[in-house]
Amino acid sequence: MSAPRTTARKVFGRLSLPERTYVTDALRTETVGGVLLLVAAVAALVWANVPALHGSYETVSHFHLGPEALGLNLSVEHWAADGLLAVFFFVAGIELKRELVAGELRDPRAAALPVAAALCGMAVPALVYTLTSLTGGGDEGGWAVPTATDIAFALAVLAVIGTSLPSALRAFLLTLAVVDDLFAILIIAVFFTDTIHFAALGGAIVGLAVFWVLLRTGVRGWYVYVPLALVVWALMYNSGVHATIAGVAMGLMLRCTTREGEEHSPGEHIEHLVRPLSAGLAVPLFALFSAGVTISGGALGEVFTRPETLGVVLGLVVGKTVGIFGGTWLTARFTRASLSEDLTWADVFAVATLAGIGFTVSLLIGELAFEGDRTLTDEVKAAVLTGSLIAATLATVLLKLRNARYRRIYEAEERDEDSDGIPDVYEQDDPAYHLRMAEIHDRKAAEHRRVAAEIARERSEEGGEQTAVESGPAPRMAAEVPGGAGEDGDGPA
């Protein structure tokens, strides 16, 4: 007996219809959130750099509020970084859970590509930063700053340049960012936790356990979970572990698989409710109070001369591109995966360049890495902005060069000739689809035959009239020119 035939898996092949629908819905929200994030970043830079407004920006950013007795008398800037970003990471936790149980990461073979790309896309930027810092004698503590990808900002760039990027590449970018967020969370938890208060950490763990039990016993009601989530967050903050870890942990606990009678899982339902809050409020407000760094010609020049800031820029622009492209190529080279026929490696390179946009998490890690040095923190933030801008510009150029090709792929994926709401590419094996298309073609053929018959009849009638006109004068000319002579009878007609 011959060995069973194994079909090679396509890298960036066409998504299944449910996965494509989920990705489309998720990216629509992320894109809107990315545009708001872009607006907030620009507003922060204007607010912080206009002399008449700079003082008010500092006053608002460093204004403290919250209960001192609970250790939560924080500045507005810290509330945005530690509080609002917990909502962002809560959504990231749900996305990760969904990918693990129902998405690309469920199948180890399919998961190998985004995981390898994300790991290489974090390791290479860290290596680039470290080498640059060592060469220039800088602080090596910022190695993690250029390791993060900001999916919302990246998709905002796509929205602005209007690229009809194929759904497979968009899904790869989204899955890559989810894995990237997971490792960024681990980096924050492991490398940026100095002192642990075990009593508060124990309380947070107990709160998470209660959260899990309530979910498993089917208890419902926001009035139960929201207060409990706030308590868990406050305990996690006071434990010394970054408070955003609480958001991730609670997101991972939600069930993301449907049961009989359910149209959507609880995780998908809650994500649908919370994602607009995350993308439309939490992340833009964080950007508003984190991206407001003072920028001048001299400061921008120092970005490319100081080893720490140069390392961040090179890590985002060079490290991310080389790492993600290299990880993807190596996975395709040493596994049975092969690149989709619709795409080339130039497309993968362009998306890898786009992933060099590091903003939200990069700014957060920059604050944690250089917490005791305000000047260096601001310079590193300026480097994050500069590197992200360069990566966005390069990606825009590369994607624009291929935009016509992307548009053809996108139009083929979206074509729905039978108007049943399902793209035709997903119905090629459905006999009912071909019967519907046969009926449509028969109606079109009948219409074409009817139009052709009318045109032929009109031409026939016109030809008959023309014949009558031409045959009328002939006898008269014969009578007028007897014998074939001319009018004067002096020669042949």
C-alpha positions in Angstrom: 0.0 0.0 0.0 1.3 3.4 -0.9 2.0 6.0 1.8 -0.8 8.5 2.4 -0.4 11.6 0.4 0.4 14.8 2.5 -0.5 18.1 1.1 2.0 20.9 1.7 0.6 23.7 3.8 0.5 27.1 2.1 2.1 30.0 3.9 -0.4 32.9 3.8 -2.9 30.6 2.0 -6.6 31.5 2.0 -8.3 31.6 5.4 -11.4 29.6 6.2 -14.7 31.6 6.0 -15.3 31.8 9.8 -11.7 32.8 10.5 -11.9 35.4 7.7 -15.1 36.9 9.1 -13.5 37.1 12.6 -10.3 38.7 11.2 -12.3 41.2 9.2 -14.4 42.3 12.2 -11.4 42.5 14.5 -9.3 44.5 12.0 -12.1 46.9 11.4 -12.1 47.8 15.1 -8.4 47.8 15.3 -8.1 50.1 12.3 -10.5 52.6 13.8 -8.6 52.4 17.1 -5.3 52.8 15.2 -6.5 56.0 13.6 -7.6 57.4 17.0 -4.2 56.3 18.3 -2.5 58.2 15.6 -4.6 61.3 16.3 -3.8 61.1 20.0 -0.1 60.8 19.4 -0.1 63.8 17.1 -2.2 65.7 19.7 0.3 64.8 22.4 3.2 66.0 20.4 1.5 69.3 19.6 0.4 69.7 23.3 3.9 69.1 24.6 5.8 71.1 22.1 3.8 74.3 21.7 5.4 76.7 24.2 2.0 78.1 25.3 0.6 74.6 26.0 3.6 72.8 27.3 3.0 73.8 31.0 -0.6 72.6 30.9 0.5 69.2 29.5 3.0 68.7 32.4 0.4 69.9 34.9 -2.3 67.5 33.7 0.1 64.5 33.2 1.5 64.8 36.8 -1.8 65.6 38.5 -2.4 62.9 41.2 -5.7 61.4 42.1 -6.9 58.2 43.8 -7.1 56.8 47.3 -3.8 57.1 49.2 -4.8 54.5 51.8 -5.0 51.9 49.0 -1.7 52.9 47.5 -3.5 54.2 44.4 -2.8 57.9 44.6 -1.3 57.9 41.0 -0.6 60.6 38.5 -2.8 60.8 35.4 0.1 59.4 33.3 0.4 56.4 35.6 -3.4 55.8 35.6 -3.2 55.7 31.8 -0.2 53.3 31.7 -1.1 51.0 34.6 -4.9 51.3 34.6 -6.2 51.9 31.1 -3.6 49.6 29.5 -5.0 46.8 31.7 -8.1 47.0 29.5 -6.0 46.7 26.4 -4.2 43.7 27.8 -7.5 42.2 28.8 -8.6 42.2 25.2 -5.2 40.9 24.2 -5.7 38.0 26.6 -9.0 37.1 25.1 -7.5 37.3 21.6 -4.7 35.0 22.7 -7.1 32.5 24.2 -9.2 32.5 21.1 -6.2 31.9 18.9 -5.1 29.0 21.2 -8.5 27.2 21.1 -10.1 28.2 17.8 -7.6 30.1 15.7 -4.3 29.8 14.0 -2.4 28.7 17.2 -4.7 25.7 17.7 -2.9 23.6 15.1 0.8 23.3 16.1 1.8 23.2 12.4 -0.1 26.4 11.6 1.1 28.0 14.8 4.7 27.4 14.0 4.8 30.2 11.4 3.5 33.2 13.5 5.3 31.9 16.7 8.6 31.6 14.9 8.2 34.9 13.2 7.2 36.6 16.5 10.1 35.1 18.4 12.6 36.0 15.7 10.9 39.4 15.5 11.6 40.0 19.2 15.0 38.4 19.5 16.7 40.1 16.6 15.6 43.7 17.6 16.9 42.9 21.2 20.2 41.7 19.7 20.5 44.8 17.5 19.8 47.1 20.5 22.3 45.2 22.7 25.1 45.3 20.0 24.5 49.0 19.3 24.5 49.8 23.0 27.6 47.8 23.7 29.5 49.3 20.8 28.6 52.9 21.9 29.0 52.2 25.7 25.3 52.8 26.4 22.8 51.4 28.9 21.8 47.8 28.0 18.7 47.9 30.1 16.5 49.0 27.1 17.0 45.9 25.1 13.2 45.1 25.3 12.0 48.5 24.0 12.2 47.7 20.3 10.7 44.1 20.6 7.0 45.1 20.5 4.7 45.5 17.5 1.8 47.9 17.7 -1.0 46.2 15.7 -3.4 49.1 16.0 -0.9 51.7 14.7 0.2 49.3 11.9 -3.4 48.8 10.7 -4.0 52.6 11.0 -1.1 53.0 8.5 -2.8 50.4 6.2 -6.1 52.4 6.5 -4.4 55.7 5.7 -2.6 54.4 2.6 -5.7 52.4 1.5 -3.9 49.2 0.7 -6.2 46.3 -0.1 -4.0 43.8 1.7 -5.1 40.2 1.2 -6.9 38.7 4.2 -4.1 36.1 4.8 -1.5 38.8 5.2 -3.7 40.7 7.5 -4.4 37.6 9.6 -0.7 36.9 9.8 -0.1 40.4 11.0 -2.9 40.1 13.6 -1.7 36.7 14.9 1.9 37.8 14.9 0.9 40.8 17.1 -1.1 38.5 19.5 2.0 36.3 20.0 4.1 39.4 20.2 1.9 40.8 23.0 2.2 37.5 24.9 5.9 37.6 25.0 5.9 41.3 25.8 3.7 40.5 28.8 6.2 37.8 29.9 9.1 40.2 29.5 7.3 42.8 31.6 6.4 40.3 34.3 9.9 38.7 34.5 12.3 41.5 33.8 10.6 44.6 35.1 9.4 43.4 38.5 11.8 44.6 41.1 10.2 44.0 44.4 7.3 41.6 45.1 4.9 42.1 48.0 3.7 38.5 48.5 0.6 39.4 50.6 -0.8 41.6 47.8 0.2 39.1 45.2 -1.5 36.3 47.1 -4.6 38.4 47.3 -4.5 38.9 43.6 -4.1 35.2 43.0 -7.1 34.4 45.3 -9.1 37.1 43.4 -8.2 35.5 40.1 -9.2 32.1 41.4 -12.6 33.5 42.5 -13.0 35.0 39.0 -12.3 31.6 37.5 -14.8 29.8 39.7 -17.5 32.3 39.0 -17.0 31.8 35.3 -17.0 28.0 35.5 -20.2 28.0 37.6 -22.0 30.2 35.1 -22.5 33.3 37.2 -23.4 36.3 35.1 -23.6 40.0 35.6 -21.2 42.8 35.1 -21.9 44.0 38.6 -20.1 40.9 39.9 -17.1 40.8 37.6 -16.3 44.5 37.2 -15.8 45.1 41.0 -13.9 41.9 41.3 -11.7 42.8 38.4 -10.9 46.2 40.0 -9.9 44.5 43.3 -7.7 42.1 41.4 -6.1 44.9 39.5 -5.4 47.0 42.6 -3.9 44.0 44.4 -1.7 43.2 41.4 -0.5 46.8 41.2 0.4 46.9 44.9 2.2 43.5 44.6 4.9 45.0 42.5 4.0 43.0 39.4 2.8 45.2 36.6 -0.9 45.7 36.9 -1.6 44.9 33.2 -0.8 41.2 34.0 -4.1 41.1 35.9 -5.9 42.0 32.7 -4.2 39.3 30.6 -4.9 36.7 33.3 -8.6 37.4 33.4 -8.8 37.5 29.6 -7.2 34.1 29.3 -9.8 32.6 31.7 -12.8 33.4 29.5 -14.2 30.6 27.5 -13.8 31.2 23.7 -15.5 28.1 22.3 -19.2 27.9 21.6 -21.6 25.3 23.1 -24.9 24.0 21.8 -27.4 26.8 21.4 -24.7 29.5 21.5 -24.1 31.8 18.5 -21.0 33.4 20.2 -18.8 32.2 23.0 -18.7 34.3 26.2 -15.1 35.4 25.3 -16.2 36.7 21.9 -19.2 38.4 23.4 -17.2 40.2 26.1 -14.5 41.1 23.6 -17.1 42.6 21.3 -18.3 44.8 24.2 -14.8 45.8 25.6 -12.8 46.2 22.4 -14.3 49.6 21.5 -13.5 50.8 25.0 -9.9 49.5 24.6 -9.3 50.7 21.0 -11.4 53.9 21.3 -10.5 55.2 24.8 -7.9 53.3 26.7 -5.1 53.1 24.2 -5.6 56.7 22.7 -5.5 58.2 26.2 -2.4 56.2 27.1 -0.8 57.6 23.9 -1.9 61.1 24.8 -0.1 61.0 28.1 2.9 59.0 27.0 3.8 60.3 23.6 4.1 63.9 24.7 7.9 64.3 24.5 9.6 67.5 23.7 11.2 67.3 20.3 13.7 69.8 18.8 16.2 69.6 16.0 19.0 68.9 18.5 16.9 66.2 20.2 16.2 64.4 16.9 19.9 64.6 16.1 20.7 62.9 19.4 18.3 60.1 18.5 20.9 58.9 15.9 24.0 59.6 18.0 23.2 58.3 21.5 23.6 54.5 21.6 20.4 53.8 23.5 18.2 55.7 21.2 20.0 54.6 18.0 19.6 51.0 19.2 15.8 51.5 19.6 15.6 53.0 16.0 17.7 50.3 14.4 15.9 47.6 16.4 12.5 48.7 15.2 13.5 49.4 11.6 16.1 46.8 10.9 15.7 44.2 13.7 12.0 43.8 13.3 12.1 43.5 9.5 15.0 41.0 9.4 13.7 39.0 12.4 10.1 38.5 11.1 11.1 38.0 7.5 13.9 35.6 8.5 11.7 33.7 10.9 9.0 33.3 8.2 11.5 32.2 5.5 13.2 29.7 7.8 9.9 28.2 8.7 8.9 27.8 5.1 12.4 26.5 4.2 12.6 23.8 6.8 9.0 22.7 7.0 6.5 21.4 4.4 5.0 24.9 4.1 5.2 26.8 0.9 4.3 30.3 -0.1 0.9 31.0 -1.6 1.0 31.4 -5.4 -0.7 34.8 -5.1 2.1 36.3 -3.1 5.9 36.7 -3.3 8.6 37.1 -0.6 8.6 40.8 -1.4 5.1 40.9 0.1 6.3 39.2 3.3 9.2 41.7 3.5 6.8 44.6 3.3 4.6 43.3 6.1 7.7 42.6 8.2 8.7 46.2 7.7 5.2 47.3 8.8 5.6 45.3 12.0 8.5 47.6 12.9 5.9 50.1 14.1 6.3 49.8 17.8 4.3 52.2 19.9 2.0 51.3 22.8 4.0 48.5 24.4 7.3 50.0 23.3 6.5 53.3 25.1 5.4 51.3 28.2 8.6 49.2 28.3 10.7 52.4 27.7 9.1 53.9 30.9 9.8 50.8 32.9 13.4 50.3 31.6 14.6 53.8 32.4 12.2 54.6 35.2 14.8 56.5 37.3 16.1 58.7 34.4 13.4 61.1 33.1 15.6 62.6 30.4 16.6 59.2 29.0 13.0 58.0 29.2 11.9 61.0 27.0 14.7 60.4 24.6 13.9 56.7 24.2 10.2 57.7 23.6 11.4 60.0 20.9 13.4 57.2 19.4 10.3 54.9 19.5 8.3 57.6 17.6 11.2 58.1 15.1 11.7 54.4 14.5 8.0 53.8 14.1 7.7 56.7 11.6 10.6 55.4 9.5 9.1 51.9 9.5 5.7 53.2 8.5 7.2 55.2 5.7 9.2 52.3 4.3 6.2 50.0 4.6 4.0 52.5 2.8 6.4 52.7 -0.1 6.8 48.9 -0.4 3.0 48.2 -0.1 2.2 51.0 -2.6 4.5 49.4 -5.1 2.4 46.1 -4.8 -1.0 47.7 -4.3 -2.3 46.9 -7.8 -1.5 43.3 -7.2 -3.1 43.3 -3.8 -6.2 44.9 -5.2 -6.6 42.0 -7.8 -6.3 39.4 -5.0 -8.7 41.3 -2.8 -11.3 41.6 -5.5 -11.0 37.9 -6.3 -11.5 37.1 -2.6 -14.6 39.4 -2.3 -16.3 38.4 -5.6 -19.9 37.2 -4.9 -21.6 36.7 -8.3 -24.5 34.7 -6.9 -25.2 37.4 -4.3 -25.7 34.9 -1.4 -23.4 36.8 1.0 -20.6 34.2 0.7 -17.6 34.9 -1.5 -17.4 32.6 -4.5 -14.0 31.3 -3.6 -15.5 29.4 -0.7 -18.2 27.7 -2.7 -16.2 26.1 -5.5 -17.0 22.6 -4.1 -20.7 23.2 -3.5 -23.0 21.8 -6.2 -25.7 24.2 -5.2 -23.4 27.1 -6.0 -22.7 25.9 -9.5 -26.5 25.3 -10.1 -27.2 28.9 -9.1 -24.4 30.1 -11.3 -25.8 28.0 -14.2 -29.2 29.7 -13.8 -27.6 33.1 -13.7 -25.6 32.4 -16.8 -28.7 31.0 -18.6 -30.6 34.2 -17.8 -27.7 36.3 -19.0 -27.5 34.2 -22.2 -31.3 34.5 -22.8 -31.0 38.3 -22.4 -28.1 38.5 -24.8 -30.0 36.4 -27.3 -33.0 38.7 -27.0 -30.9 41.8 -27.4 -29.1 40.2 -30.4 -32.4 39.4 -32.0 -33.7 42.9 -31.6 -30.5 44.3 -33.1 -30.7 41.9 -36.0 -34.4 42.8 -36.6 -33.7 46.5 -36.5 -30.8 46.1 -39.0 -33.0 44.0 -41.2 -35.7 46.7 -41.2 -33.1 49.4 -41.9 -31.8 47.3 -44.8 -35.2 46.8 -46.3 -35.9 50.6 -46.2 -32.5 51.2 -47.9 -33.3 48.7 -50.6 -36.6 50.4 -51.3 -34.9 53.8 -51.6 -32.2 52.5 -54.0 -34.6 50.5 -56.2 -37.1 53.5 -56.7 -35.0 55.8 -59.0 -33.6 53.0 -61.2 -36.5 52.9 -63.8 -36.6 56.7 -63.9 -32.9 56.8 -64.9 -33.4 54.2 -67.5 -36.2 56.3 -69.0 -34.1 59.4 -68.9 -31.0 57.8 -70.4 -32.2 55.6 -73.2 -29.7 53.4 -74.8 -27.3 54.0 -72.1 -26.5 57.6 -73.3 -25.8 60.6 -71.1 -28.3 63.4 -70.6 -27.3 65.2 -73.8 -27.1 62.0 -75.8 -23.6 62.8 -76.8 -21.8 59.8 -75.3 -22.0 56.8 -73.2 -23.5 57.2 -69.7 
